[in-house]
Amino acid sequence: MKSRLVLIILFATLATGLYAQKKSTKIIISGTVTNAIQDPVPNAMIMIDGQKTNSMTNSQGRYKVKVKAGAGTITVVSFGNGMIEEQINGRTEINLKYSKSAASQQENQSVLPGDEKVSSGYGTVKKKDITSPGDHINGKDRKYASYQSVNDMILREVSGVKLTSSGFIIQDSKDFFGSVPALLIVNGVPVDDFSGISPSSVESIDVLKGSSAAIYGTRGYGGVIVLKTKIENK
């Protein structure tokens, strides 16, 4: 009887230890996001190690996100403010602040090949971020004019993109509720679809993913497809 009691106690102790160990694999990080004049930044998207989370800042700029204990970086993305990235280094409270001086310093640096700025509707991104293999369509190539629609052109020429009833889905663009449709931009203006646009009138199509879509803030959560027509450049 005594040995059985000892076994029960050992089992309970072991189970408690395993539960505590499993529970400790996640930590909660919280903090505040502010702009250059210390005003709160609402509706900013929180990313951990380059992956999107379900956490966004509230009206006071506060956020709270559960992450793996070994997470390395935290990134905040806000439309109109841009992106900030910091090392976590085991911290559970991280306050992030946008700085105009940091942005100005970056603009004054020498421009390397591929770092040239390209207009994307709401602002600019680096050219190398939107010209990765399979992410750029040059409308000057006559073969694209043979497609029946812009949708058909994108589905056949851009890898990792599919079309559903909710819109274009770019690979790995998911949140807690499922796949997130891409934001569509035509000549700098958000649109619901690409209907009415002839493939022969397309100047270029660029597919923005991850950090390259960050300039669109939360609207670019599922990526962005930027289309420019030849009419715009005439």
Buried (B, 14 or more C-beta within 10 A) or exposed (E): EEEEEEEEEEEEEEEEEEEEEEEEEEBEBEBBBBBEEEEBBBBBBBBBBEEBBEBBBEEEBBBEBEBEEEBEEBBBBBBEBBBBEBEBEEEEEBEBBBEEEEEEEEEEEEEEEEEEEBEBBBEEBBBBBBBEEEBBBEBEEEEBEEBEBBBEBBBEBBEBBEBEEEBBBBEEBEEEEEBBBBBBBBBEEEBEEBEEBEBEBBBBBBBBBBBBBBBBBEBBBBBBBBBBBBEEEE
